[in-house]
Amino acid sequence: MSDLFTYALRLGDDALIAAQRMAEWIAAAPQLEEDVALGNIGLDQLGQARSLLQYAGSMDGRTEDDLAYFREEREFLNVQLCELPNGDFAHAMARLLYFASYQHLLYDELRASADETLSGVAGKAVKEVAYHVDHATQWVLRLGDGTSESHRRMQAALDELWPYTAELFESDDLVRRLPVAVDPAGLRDEWERRVLAVIDESTCSRPEASYQHRGGRSGQHTEHMGFLLAELQHVARSHPGATW
Amino acid sequence: MTVEPLWEVFVRSRRGLSHTHVGSLHAPDATMALRNARDVYTRRQEGVSIWVVPATDITASSPDEKDEFFDPAADKVYRHPTFYDVPEGVDHL
């Protein structure tokens, strides 16, 4: 596997798995308007995933569908933050704030990549995720600075997901030696500045974590990943090659 | 769950045209109403500008007043600007 293939898979898998969790919200959000908003966001993420998986597949003769539907759990390289099961609405907004803020910084820098496909995908996606950040920010502020119950739930969600954020910024040999990649370690300070500013304004307190989960980038996932993939993949695997 | 306030949504489909009423939605405040309107009413490139107005701030004519409000205009054909030619190149009149 080339470095570029692996790098495109990492970014594509993040977007694909995030999209799958977002899609679960459709018809389950607190209001119809939010169903549509989260559906739009999920489809943005799925569009990013498709472009990136197509690109990865073009390097080893596989299609985007091959990569999405016919890989095993250990072959997925997404961060664990994306695969955790949905909780309440505050949980969804906390995850979106953490993830989209990271994606926004990443895509913003990736626009300058010497790889034309990566920079093209990033150029389109950076506008999409800017809106995702805004959507999450609006809700974190309102839930955090809302009723005592919404504040309690927002704080719980921010705390619960914080130990999954360090993985987003994990650097390794691959991103350091691949010239067209962005080393995510360099995004961490600005990400913290932005996310903590939202958390402060929401009147929630800054989350702390004594332990940070890792492993997604090398295919080690939480126990929830298998169930997610079963739902994502079972139709394609039950009817291989089917078209409609 | 408490029902959030209702907002009326107006979208300008492109520069040079007026904002047109496209529907309504629920949102907790004006900022979220604008965002919801973006997601619900402009996701297929329907617009370049959005207004949201609290539905309670709209004063509407009453169906009971239909006769005196609207019927008298029915036979005033001279009020229609149909007695002169529109110059070429004037659109959206």
Interface residues (C-beta under 8 A of the other chain):
Chain A: P30 Q31 L32 E33 E34 V36 A37 N40 D134 H135 Q138 R142
Chain B: M1 E4 L25 H26 A27 P28 D29 T31 M32 R35 N36 D39 V40 R43
